[in-house]
Amino acid sequence: MPFDAADTAAFFDPDMPGYALATIGGGAVDGLFSNGYAEVFGGAVGGAAPSFCCATADIPTVARGTAVTIAAVAYTVVGIEPAGTGKTTLRLEAV
Amino acid sequence: MANHRRRQIREALVTALTGLTTTSTRVFPNRVYPFDSADLPGLLVTWAVDEPEAITMETPAALQSELTMVIEGRAQANADLDDVLDAIDKEVRTALYAAGTLSGLLARRAAVRRIEADYEDGLEKPVGVIRLEYQLTYFCREGAPDAAP
């Protein structure tokens, strides 16, 4: 049975760990928010690296600079990383 | 016994660089752990190369050391990251020029020889670093790197 939109949506169910309802470009989008630790410059500086993973079909017009709000925190899209499996990860930058 | 001359120089540099407008008291010598948001914008003071050369014939000889110190400014910002790094550059260079020979620890005022910058965007805000490479000259004695000859 082919993987379809309903199967993809299961990954972004509200019961999933990390689930968040984001406002992207004015519309509500289900997805998974991650704000884990990362380092740059080979470990010289460390901090949070926010990202949001959602169904690719739910963000047809997203581009670098698109405004994203998650839990009342404002971000800007700085990276768009489609996985090729119907899901896309948006790398975010805090405003 | 006093500390190594290089340590004395490093500590004097930290003193001279503490309290600048942009980096305040966030000046770290020998930092090996990552800077976090509380440490930014900040300065890392490290040395890279020390090249001693005997300048007298007797034993122990007097040594002239050419020391390369790196003052690395680190900052995190969105739109004005370049401005922050340039401000760090200006303040560090102004302070080290005013510090002269570090109360006689150096043979002459430290000279900035190279400046480079780099940027990465893997965190919630872009991070930039600016590296100011300084050439310092100090003297010590063979077998006694803690004192002037």
Contacts between the chains, C-beta under 8 A, distances in Angstrom:
chain1	res1	chain2	res2	distance
A	35	B	124	7.8
A	38	B	122	5.5
A	38	B	123	6.0
A	39	B	34	5.5
A	39	B	122	7.7
A	40	B	120	4.0
A	40	B	121	8.0
A	40	B	122	4.6
A	40	B	123	5.9
A	40	B	127	5.2
A	41	B	118	7.2
A	41	B	120	6.0
A	41	B	127	6.9
A	41	B	129	6.2
A	43	B	34	5.3
A	44	B	34	6.2
A	44	B	35	6.6
A	44	B	44	7.9
A	44	B	74	6.7
A	44	B	129	6.9
A	45	B	34	5.7
A	45	B	35	4.7
A	45	B	36	7.7
A	45	B	40	7.2
A	45	B	74	5.8
A	45	B	76	7.1
A	45	B	123	7.1
A	45	B	127	4.9
A	45	B	129	7.9
A	46	B	34	3.7
A	46	B	35	7.2
A	46	B	36	5.7
A	46	B	123	7.8
A	47	B	36	6.0
A	47	B	37	5.6
A	47	B	76	7.3
A	47	B	123	4.4
A	47	B	124	6.3
A	47	B	127	8.0
A	48	B	123	6.6
A	48	B	124	4.7
A	49	B	122	6.0
A	49	B	123	5.5
A	49	B	124	6.5
A	50	B	124	5.3
A	78	B	121	6.2
A	79	B	121	7.9
A	92	B	124	7.2
A	93	B	78	6.9
A	93	B	121	7.4
A	93	B	124	6.1
A	93	B	125	6.0
A	93	B	126	7.4
A	94	B	124	4.4
A	94	B	125	5.8
A	95	B	78	7.4
